[in-house]
Amino acid sequence: MGGTMKKILFVFFFSALCLSSCKGFLDTVPEDGIGSLEMWTTKEHADLGIVGAYSPIKCFPIGSDPYSPAGCISSNPMTDTYTKYAFAWGTGFDDTGCRYFCNNSATTSYGVFSNKWLADYTGVQYCNLAIENIVKMEDLLEEETFNNYVGEAHFLRALYYFDLLTFYSGHKNNDPGVPLYTSMPDYDKSYRARSTPADVRKVMVEDLEEAISRLPWRSYEKGRANRCAAMVLLGKVYLYAGNYAKAAEVFSGVVQENDRSGQPYSLYSDYEKLFTEQGEDNNESVFVIDCINTYGNGSRLDLLYSNRSANCAGTNTSIPTKELVDSYLTIQGTKFNGVYPDWSDRNAVNAFFAGRDPRLDASIIRPYGLFVGKDNLTYEYRAPYDTRTAPYPCLRSNHSSNTNYCWRKFCNKGNETTIRRHSGIDIPLIRWADVLLLYAESLNESAGPSAEVFDALDKIRTRVGMPKVSRAGDQATVRQLIRDERVYELAGEGHLYPDWQRWYAHNDGDFDYESLTGQSILGYDGVPLALTQVSIRNFTKRNWRYAIPQSEIDINPALVQSEGWGN
């Protein structure tokens, strides 16, 4: 943390500049810097300080690019590639280096570890400064503004620590923890050891309770924190720690307050449209990273998820795996039986996928799937790639074989994307479907199956035309039902790796190390892809946590490296 502390003094201007991305409230740049003596003396300064506290979520400078949209949390959707459901196919556009962790070739000096560490701790320190200074400005600010700013600063600090525990430690009491800072330390006190997850959790709970007491139920501007988001994060703090009774209490409170709020969140009717610009600003979005399609203001997910026929000429850095596609149920709600059609038969293939959970087609481009790409042309995905124009021109993935599945989620249609790496599609960090699944999980884990658990699952199923769940089954059966539903509903959004971390321990006999150590990444035809950089996943015990960046280990003798990464 010592090295990070010194870097924080220099990076604020650039990351705050990046933050000018979000429509409306992120349109100014703190000219004096958050640590300057000129800060925290006017309302305008307070606003700039809170703006700065949001910045590492979305945009953080990498290399010479101060506008690189690779924030500590906006990059999290790529972490689905650490599970069996997606894979990172090597490319230079993977700014944060997720591919190296995915194929287990990273060393402790790699950016995949240092970028998130620096961004999260920069966010922590922005929040510490904001909390310390805004409380002195109560007489200068209107009551509502004062409460919002104090609540936002506490919410954001909890969010950054939640991300740090998730990736560098784990949330259980026997996990190693992360260094804890609740104020800007003196230089000679900036070298700290890991604090226990319990100590970090205590701060997160206090922060979120403070945020809940001050924030409005819905964000007063898009992209801002709100009371619902703070309550959900509090529920996750308890759930990830294994305190299911407390998590169930919090999530039950979220659902109850939503019902009586007068401004309830609800499931958006069109699942596929949720992940497009046209589907933004809907009642399902509880807390989002607000993106616009201008330089320095957008998301890079379109580039990393999309294909060469898209206007952004995407790189397919993340590809859905055959394991993900095979996991989706039939439209009748039964397990997929694995009998594939003749891939050369368009009608048979279309009929085959028409008989599956609609979230498959809404999330993934599969053989003979259609996609509206560059110049607003409709493309058809065929293998191998061909130059025919009938019935549609052939969609081209970034991998010449065209036998890998491609993402549809977060991929702009037509000519919407005008600047690579800066898509206008918002990134949902909390949406109501996830809240319902967390609610169902916490209830089932704390007390077993109940009508409330099944009702929550049914709402999610019926939104996409899937049959309701069976109301038979014990706690273990319903546990697996909920876990599977999280895969179908949330694939590609960055929830699956944290789910694995909290569901499985390092020595959990239920975790299938064997299939993930030497896992061949398969195309839809069942033939291993002709990969040139990475073709095998090797998931070992060290893949449960990120390494502490080597630069921090070198400068801070109090830090102990994560298991399996050496010192």
Helices and strands as residue ranges (DSSP letters): H 2-18, G 19-21, H 43-58, G 76-82, E 86-88, H 98-102, H 111-134, G 135-137, H 143-168, G 187-189, H 197-214, H 227-241, H 244-260, G 272-275, G 277-279, E 285-289, H 301-305, E 318-320, H 322-327, H 346-354, H 358-363, E 364-365, E 370-372, G 374-376, E 378-381, E 394-395, E 406-407, E 427-431, H 432-447, H 451-463, H 475-490, H 496-503, H 513-516, E 517-520, E 536-538, G 541-544, H 550-555
